[in-house]
């Protein structure tokens, strides 16, 4: 039981780190925003994870949460069909795998895909299968980037992402002043 609690605490911290504003902000800023948005203060509170079922495999060091998975954190809300938490040992996160109807939302951003993988050592989040990121700009306009696979480097200061194959970027009308000289 102690290992399960430790695994869940490590998972909560990892999910918070993997899905915090840095990854989504970096993607939005790298593609669309010329100036940096103000940092938001986030109230510290417990992360609550619920699912219909959970297993922990001690030999493989993996926690598996299935059916109606919900992660409720001060910075984001995540839902999916399955969540796998892989640990290097009982206390160190290796990677997270989120599968099936993956949806992540926060105050002004939404992401969805069929599968997401966060690899801690590489500080990289990969969203695959109908991957879509949406953000609301300071004027309330919705910006969207989508593709088969979106890779976001989450390390602070990295601020880059790759969308491949079939990328699509939707810039709302009236927000493309920087492109007007191209026509």
Backbone as CSV, one residue per row, in Angstrom:
resi,resn,N_x,N_y,N_z,CA_x,CA_y,CA_z,C_x,C_y,C_z
1,UNK,0.832,-1.191,0.000,0.000,0.000,0.000,0.877,1.256,0.000
2,UNK,1.978,1.191,0.780,2.871,2.347,0.841,3.417,2.681,-0.543
3,UNK,3.770,1.629,-1.319,4.306,1.863,-2.666,3.259,2.470,-3.586
4,UNK,2.018,2.064,-3.434,0.946,2.620,-4.258,0.773,4.098,-3.946
5,UNK,0.788,4.464,-2.669,0.652,5.864,-2.285,1.823,6.685,-2.798
6,UNK,3.029,6.134,-2.674,4.219,6.834,-3.180,4.107,6.998,-4.688
7,UNK,3.692,5.930,-5.380,3.549,6.007,-6.832,2.543,7.071,-7.216
8,UNK,1.439,7.142,-6.507,0.421,8.138,-6.832,0.923,9.556,-6.549
9,UNK,1.689,9.746,-5.479,2.234,11.074,-5.188,3.217,11.485,-6.281
10,UNK,4.069,10.546,-6.704,5.019,10.837,-7.780,4.262,11.142,-9.058
11,UNK,3.210,10.365,-9.320,2.408,10.594,-10.506,1.789,11.987,-10.501
12,UNK,1.212,12.377,-9.389,0.567,13.696,-9.296,1.563,14.800,-9.599
13,UNK,2.745,14.697,-9.024,3.768,15.711,-9.281,4.184,15.687,-10.748
14,UNK,4.283,14.477,-11.318,4.696,14.359,-12.713,3.650,14.914,-13.660
15,UNK,2.394,14.589,-13.409,1.332,15.112,-14.270,1.317,16.627,-14.204
16,UNK,1.448,17.163,-13.001,1.468,18.618,-12.853,2.629,19.206,-13.643
17,UNK,3.792,18.583,-13.565,4.953,19.079,-14.300,4.819,18.878,-15.791
18,UNK,4.274,17.735,-16.186,4.159,17.425,-17.602,3.143,18.297,-18.301
19,UNK,2.080,18.641,-17.608,0.994,19.339,-18.258,0.850,20.781,-17.799
20,UNK,1.835,21.295,-17.095,1.718,22.665,-16.607,1.788,23.650,-17.760
21,UNK,1.559,24.888,-17.464,1.491,25.917,-18.480,2.700,25.936,-19.403
22,UNK,3.882,25.585,-18.937,5.081,25.709,-19.755,4.931,25.030,-21.106
23,UNK,4.443,23.796,-21.153,4.306,23.095,-22.414,3.304,23.755,-23.332
24,UNK,2.149,24.078,-22.815,1.113,24.697,-23.637,1.495,26.130,-23.980
25,UNK,2.038,26.856,-23.039,2.451,28.235,-23.299,3.549,28.270,-24.347
26,UNK,4.486,27.340,-24.227,5.593,27.314,-25.169,5.081,27.090,-26.589
27,UNK,4.139,26.167,-26.728,3.595,25.892,-28.056,2.887,27.121,-28.602
28,UNK,2.084,27.741,-27.786,1.328,28.918,-28.219,2.271,30.060,-28.556
29,UNK,3.230,30.316,-27.676,4.154,31.431,-27.897,5.032,31.205,-29.115
30,UNK,5.513,29.975,-29.288,6.408,29.687,-30.401,5.732,29.905,-31.745
31,UNK,4.446,29.603,-31.813,3.750,29.742,-33.087,3.086,31.089,-33.295
32,UNK,2.518,31.648,-32.234,1.567,32.717,-32.469,1.780,34.022,-31.732
33,UNK,2.302,34.027,-30.552,2.291,35.237,-29.727,3.629,35.959,-29.761
34,UNK,3.653,37.217,-30.174,4.898,37.962,-30.194,5.383,38.358,-28.810
35,UNK,4.481,38.603,-27.887,4.898,38.981,-26.539,4.475,37.906,-25.546
36,UNK,5.212,37.811,-24.440,4.935,36.796,-23.433,3.736,37.205,-22.586
37,UNK,2.837,36.243,-22.316,1.710,36.552,-21.435,2.191,36.645,-19.989
38,UNK,1.446,37.347,-19.175,1.795,37.458,-17.763,1.661,36.103,-17.098
39,UNK,2.570,35.796,-16.184,2.509,34.547,-15.429,1.311,34.582,-14.492
40,UNK,0.580,33.484,-14.453,-0.567,33.392,-13.564,-0.144,32.761,-12.247
41,UNK,-0.693,33.273,-11.168,-0.507,32.653,-9.865,-1.478,31.491,-9.761
42,UNK,-0.987,30.322,-9.369,-1.833,29.155,-9.231,-1.879,28.765,-7.764
43,UNK,-3.086,28.643,-7.241,-3.238,28.252,-5.844,-2.737,26.825,-5.660
44,UNK,-2.018,26.591,-4.591,-1.520,25.257,-4.295,-2.644,24.464,-3.641
45,UNK,-2.914,23.306,-4.196,-3.898,22.406,-3.623,-3.562,20.998,-4.071
46,UNK,-4.183,20.026,-3.438,-3.942,18.638,-3.793,-4.406,18.355,-5.214
47,UNK,-3.705,17.449,-5.881,-4.147,16.936,-7.168,-4.986,15.702,-6.881
48,UNK,-6.173,15.660,-7.445,-7.081,14.541,-7.218,-7.189,13.724,-8.494
49,UNK,-6.913,12.420,-8.390,-6.990,11.517,-9.527,-8.021,10.454,-9.205
50,UNK,-8.978,10.294,-10.116,-9.990,9.267,-9.928,-10.088,8.422,-11.193
51,UNK,-10.523,7.197,-11.023,-10.761,6.271,-12.127,-11.656,5.163,-11.584
52,UNK,-12.223,4.386,-12.479,-13.055,3.273,-12.032,-12.210,2.128,-11.486
53,UNK,-10.936,2.053,-11.942,-10.088,0.934,-11.531,-8.618,1.361,-11.534
54,UNK,-7.838,0.819,-10.592,-6.399,1.077,-10.562,-5.665,-0.191,-10.173
55,UNK,-4.557,-0.445,-10.866,-3.665,-1.553,-10.533,-2.263,-0.990,-10.399
56,UNK,-1.451,-1.659,-9.559,-0.040,-1.289,-9.483,0.777,-2.557,-9.613
57,UNK,1.684,-2.594,-10.594,2.550,-3.733,-10.833,3.908,-3.406,-10.220
58,UNK,4.213,-4.041,-9.097,5.469,-3.773,-8.387,6.684,-4.200,-9.201
59,UNK,6.588,-5.322,-9.892,7.716,-5.832,-10.673,8.086,-4.871,-11.805
60,UNK,7.081,-4.343,-12.494,7.305,-3.435,-13.618,7.331,-1.962,-13.205
61,UNK,6.997,-1.667,-11.965,6.914,-0.291,-11.457,6.003,0.576,-12.322
62,UNK,4.777,0.111,-12.503,3.814,0.864,-13.301,2.452,0.849,-12.611
63,UNK,1.852,2.036,-12.527,0.480,2.176,-12.048,-0.405,2.316,-13.282
64,UNK,-1.512,1.578,-13.295,-2.427,1.601,-14.433,-3.811,1.990,-13.921
65,UNK,-4.292,3.131,-14.404,-5.626,3.597,-14.048,-6.500,3.485,-15.294
66,UNK,-7.699,2.910,-15.143,-8.543,2.682,-16.310,-9.980,3.129,-16.072
67,UNK,-10.630,3.438,-17.158,-12.048,3.790,-17.206,-12.359,5.059,-16.426
68,UNK,-12.803,6.051,-17.162,-13.212,7.332,-16.588,-12.120,7.990,-15.746
69,UNK,-10.913,8.043,-16.296,-9.781,8.653,-15.598,-9.961,10.175,-15.594
70,UNK,-9.834,10.766,-14.417,-9.932,12.215,-14.267,-8.785,12.674,-13.372
71,UNK,-8.011,13.650,-13.873,-6.962,14.281,-13.080,-7.396,15.731,-12.888
72,UNK,-7.626,16.098,-11.634,-8.057,17.456,-11.302,-6.930,18.129,-10.540
73,UNK,-6.285,19.089,-11.183,-5.145,19.803,-10.621,-5.463,21.295,-10.663
74,UNK,-4.801,22.080,-9.850,-5.033,23.529,-9.842,-4.722,24.157,-11.193
75,UNK,-3.809,23.559,-11.962,-3.388,24.138,-13.238,-4.110,23.571,-14.449
76,UNK,-4.720,22.382,-14.332,-5.359,21.768,-15.486,-6.357,20.701,-15.045
77,UNK,-7.174,20.269,-16.008,-8.130,19.180,-15.813,-7.907,18.213,-16.971
78,UNK,-7.639,16.931,-16.693,-7.357,15.938,-17.718,-8.351,14.799,-17.595
79,UNK,-8.856,14.329,-18.731,-9.693,13.131,-18.751,-9.165,12.196,-19.830
80,UNK,-9.327,10.888,-19.601,-8.916,9.885,-20.587,-9.539,8.543,-20.217
81,UNK,-9.309,7.567,-21.099,-9.779,6.211,-20.832,-8.786,5.443,-19.963
82,UNK,-7.476,5.650,-20.204,-6.434,4.945,-19.458,-5.263,5.872,-19.175
83,UNK,-4.602,5.593,-18.061,-3.407,6.351,-17.689,-2.389,5.374,-17.116
84,UNK,-1.175,5.379,-17.677,-0.083,4.535,-17.207,0.996,5.435,-16.625
85,UNK,1.446,5.116,-15.418,2.512,5.875,-14.763,3.692,4.920,-14.603
86,UNK,4.761,5.145,-15.381,5.945,4.301,-15.325,6.978,4.953,-14.412
87,UNK,7.511,4.170,-13.472,8.494,4.669,-12.516,9.822,3.970,-12.732
88,UNK,10.923,4.705,-12.533,12.251,4.095,-12.595,12.483,3.273,-11.344
89,UNK,12.019,3.761,-10.241,12.011,3.052,-8.964,10.754,3.528,-8.247
90,UNK,10.609,3.219,-7.010,9.365,3.572,-6.313,9.146,5.078,-6.185
91,UNK,10.175,5.896,-6.417,10.053,7.332,-6.182,10.336,8.230,-7.369
92,UNK,10.738,7.675,-8.520,11.170,8.516,-9.631,10.348,8.237,-10.886
93,UNK,9.717,9.275,-11.409,8.923,9.136,-12.619,9.822,8.932,-13.834
94,UNK,9.445,7.997,-14.692,10.121,7.779,-15.964,9.302,8.399,-17.088
95,UNK,8.026,7.974,-17.199,7.161,8.514,-18.249,5.697,8.282,-17.891
96,UNK,4.853,9.046,-18.567,3.400,8.914,-18.446,2.856,8.586,-19.829
97,UNK,1.880,7.697,-19.873,1.207,7.384,-21.120,-0.287,7.517,-20.861
98,UNK,-0.942,8.376,-21.647,-2.368,8.634,-21.506,-3.024,8.173,-22.805
99,UNK,-4.034,7.293,-22.703,-4.588,6.654,-23.889,-6.110,6.782,-23.926
100,UNK,-6.622,7.099,-25.095,-8.060,7.077,-25.342,-8.792,8.326,-24.914
101,UNK,-9.318,9.054,-25.879,-10.123,10.252,-25.604,-9.428,11.216,-24.652
102,UNK,-8.177,11.517,-24.929,-7.384,12.387,-24.059,-7.827,13.834,-24.256
103,UNK,-8.180,14.477,-23.157,-8.578,15.891,-23.193,-7.957,16.596,-21.993
104,UNK,-7.321,17.733,-22.261,-6.711,18.538,-21.211,-7.214,19.967,-21.380
105,UNK,-7.667,20.570,-20.308,-8.119,21.957,-20.368,-7.537,22.726,-19.193
106,UNK,-7.399,24.012,-19.391,-7.120,24.924,-18.287,-7.852,26.212,-18.600
107,UNK,-7.492,27.269,-17.948,-8.250,28.519,-18.053,-8.510,28.989,-19.477
108,UNK,-7.480,28.968,-20.334,-7.671,29.483,-21.689,-7.066,28.599,-22.781
109,UNK,-6.823,27.323,-22.459,-6.248,26.406,-23.435,-6.956,25.047,-23.359
110,UNK,-6.972,24.367,-24.536,-7.526,23.020,-24.627,-6.601,22.198,-25.509
111,UNK,-6.463,20.927,-25.165,-5.709,19.996,-25.998,-6.483,18.687,-26.041
112,UNK,-6.406,18.011,-27.180,-7.033,16.706,-27.290,-6.232,15.851,-28.252
113,UNK,-6.296,14.532,-28.046,-5.621,13.583,-28.916,-6.079,12.176,-28.544
114,UNK,-5.605,11.200,-29.318,-5.917,9.805,-29.019,-4.962,9.227,-27.983
115,UNK,-3.705,9.702,-27.991,-2.687,9.185,-27.077,-1.666,10.281,-26.807
116,UNK,-1.221,10.375,-25.547,-0.172,11.332,-25.192,0.886,10.603,-24.368
117,UNK,2.153,10.949,-24.625,3.265,10.355,-23.880,4.165,11.489,-23.400
118,UNK,4.428,11.500,-22.084,5.366,12.455,-21.519,6.590,11.679,-21.071
119,UNK,7.768,12.080,-21.561,9.027,11.428,-21.208,9.832,12.419,-20.383
120,UNK,9.971,12.138,-19.099,10.590,13.092,-18.187,12.041,13.404,-18.556
121,UNK,12.839,12.384,-18.842,14.264,12.594,-19.129,14.473,13.507,-20.331
122,UNK,13.565,13.452,-21.293,13.674,14.272,-22.500,12.866,15.562,-22.395
123,UNK,12.112,15.719,-21.310,11.226,16.871,-21.120,10.440,17.138,-22.404
124,UNK,9.725,16.080,-22.814,9.028,16.119,-24.091,7.647,15.484,-23.947
125,UNK,6.636,16.139,-24.520,5.276,15.641,-24.557,4.915,15.390,-26.018
126,UNK,4.473,14.178,-26.324,4.080,13.827,-27.678,2.590,13.488,-27.667
127,UNK,1.837,14.216,-28.468,0.406,13.967,-28.634,0.212,13.361,-30.021
128,UNK,-0.467,12.213,-30.100,-0.613,11.526,-31.385,-2.074,11.165,-31.647
129,UNK,-2.408,11.112,-32.922,-3.760,10.745,-33.319,-4.748,11.871,-33.105
130,UNK,-5.100,12.557,-34.158,-6.054,13.667,-34.088,-5.642,14.709,-33.044
131,UNK,-4.369,15.030,-33.011,-3.842,15.967,-32.012,-4.252,17.398,-32.343
132,UNK,-4.719,18.112,-31.316,-5.162,19.490,-31.513,-4.859,20.310,-30.265
133,UNK,-4.309,21.497,-30.474,-4.085,22.472,-29.403,-4.883,23.722,-29.742
134,UNK,-5.592,24.260,-28.777,-6.334,25.503,-28.977,-6.038,26.433,-27.819
135,UNK,-5.908,27.718,-28.133,-5.705,28.711,-27.082,-6.498,29.960,-27.428
136,UNK,-6.871,30.674,-26.407,-7.582,31.932,-26.579,-6.577,33.047,-26.348
137,UNK,-6.451,33.960,-27.333,-5.495,35.051,-27.190,-6.055,36.164,-26.303
138,UNK,-5.254,37.198,-26.113,-5.646,38.312,-25.241,-6.870,39.059,-25.751
139,UNK,-7.215,38.889,-27.028,-8.411,39.532,-27.600,-9.608,38.588,-27.609
140,UNK,-9.439,37.397,-27.025,-10.534,36.436,-26.962,-10.703,35.600,-28.217
141,UNK,-9.723,35.637,-29.133,-9.814,34.877,-30.375,-9.165,33.505,-30.198
142,UNK,-9.792,32.497,-30.786,-9.338,31.122,-30.664,-8.300,30.800,-31.733
143,UNK,-7.131,30.354,-31.310,-6.057,29.931,-32.212,-5.950,28.421,-32.124
144,UNK,-5.720,27.758,-33.256,-5.701,26.298,-33.286,-4.529,25.802,-34.112
145,UNK,-3.870,24.769,-33.607,-2.878,24.039,-34.383,-3.233,22.561,-34.221
146,UNK,-3.187,21.826,-35.344,-3.533,20.411,-35.279,-2.672,19.637,-36.265
147,UNK,-2.629,18.343,-36.079,-1.875,17.455,-36.953,-1.966,16.040,-36.439
148,UNK,-1.326,15.134,-37.154,-1.345,13.742,-36.723,-0.537,13.552,-35.444
149,UNK,0.548,14.337,-35.314,1.416,14.208,-34.142,1.956,15.587,-33.781
150,UNK,1.823,15.959,-32.524,2.369,17.226,-32.028,3.358,16.889,-30.924
151,UNK,4.588,17.350,-31.097,5.626,17.160,-30.087,5.924,18.520,-29.466
152,UNK,5.871,18.576,-28.133,6.131,19.817,-27.413,7.287,19.568,-26.449
153,UNK,8.333,20.373,-26.550,9.431,20.312,-25.605,9.046,21.197,-24.426
154,UNK,9.008,20.633,-23.224,8.448,21.323,-22.067,9.488,21.993,-21.183
155,UNK,10.756,21.856,-21.508,11.794,22.483,-20.697,11.642,24.001,-20.760
156,UNK,11.731,24.643,-19.591,11.608,26.106,-19.552,12.644,26.723,-20.480
157,UNK,12.197,27.668,-21.264,13.095,28.359,-22.179,13.209,27.691,-23.539
158,UNK,12.803,26.428,-23.672,12.920,25.730,-24.955,11.905,26.268,-25.963
159,UNK,10.684,26.416,-25.573,9.617,27.027,-26.358,9.613,26.604,-27.826
160,UNK,9.433,25.305,-28.058,9.308,24.853,-29.435,8.395,23.645,-29.498
161,UNK,7.851,23.456,-30.692,7.042,22.280,-30.942,7.143,21.928,-32.411
162,UNK,6.766,20.694,-32.707,6.779,20.205,-34.078,5.434,19.541,-34.345
163,UNK,4.854,19.839,-35.495,3.591,19.232,-35.894,3.858,18.516,-37.210
164,UNK,3.689,17.177,-37.186,4.011,16.393,-38.374,3.303,15.055,-38.287
165,UNK,2.816,14.498,-39.336,2.519,15.122,-40.616,1.166,15.836,-40.578
166,UNK,0.822,16.382,-41.679,-0.461,17.056,-41.894,-0.736,18.199,-40.921
167,UNK,0.207,19.131,-40.758,-0.055,20.249,-39.847,-1.087,21.215,-40.410
168,UNK,-1.834,21.796,-39.494,-2.794,22.834,-39.867,-2.775,23.884,-38.774
169,UNK,-2.619,25.131,-39.174,-2.602,26.253,-38.247,-3.740,27.180,-38.619
170,UNK,-4.591,27.487,-37.658,-5.702,28.403,-37.905,-5.472,29.649,-37.065
171,UNK,-5.252,30.778,-37.772,-5.042,32.065,-37.122,-6.329,32.859,-37.311
172,UNK,-6.946,33.326,-36.238,-8.222,34.020,-36.375,-8.106,35.322,-37.168
173,UNK,-9.184,35.655,-37.852,-9.249,36.891,-38.631,-8.963,38.087,-37.737
174,UNK,-8.198,39.027,-38.257,-7.884,40.234,-37.508,-6.668,40.122,-36.618
175,UNK,-6.075,38.945,-36.536,-4.903,38.808,-35.675,-3.638,38.545,-36.488
176,UNK,-3.683,38.764,-37.777,-2.543,38.461,-38.640,-1.876,39.707,-39.194
177,UNK,-1.801,40.775,-38.418,-1.172,42.014,-38.885,0.242,41.764,-39.404
178,UNK,0.940,40.822,-38.780,2.305,40.529,-39.197,2.388,39.885,-40.563
179,UNK,1.280,39.341,-41.086,1.270,38.678,-42.382,0.740,39.577,-43.499
180,UNK,0.242,40.767,-43.178,-0.413,41.593,-44.191,0.515,41.994,-45.333
181,UNK,1.817,42.132,-45.088,2.743,42.545,-46.132,3.064,41.432,-47.112
182,UNK,2.639,40.213,-46.827,2.916,39.082,-47.712,2.008,39.073,-48.928
183,UNK,0.891,39.765,-48.870,-0.084,39.723,-49.951,0.076,40.891,-50.880
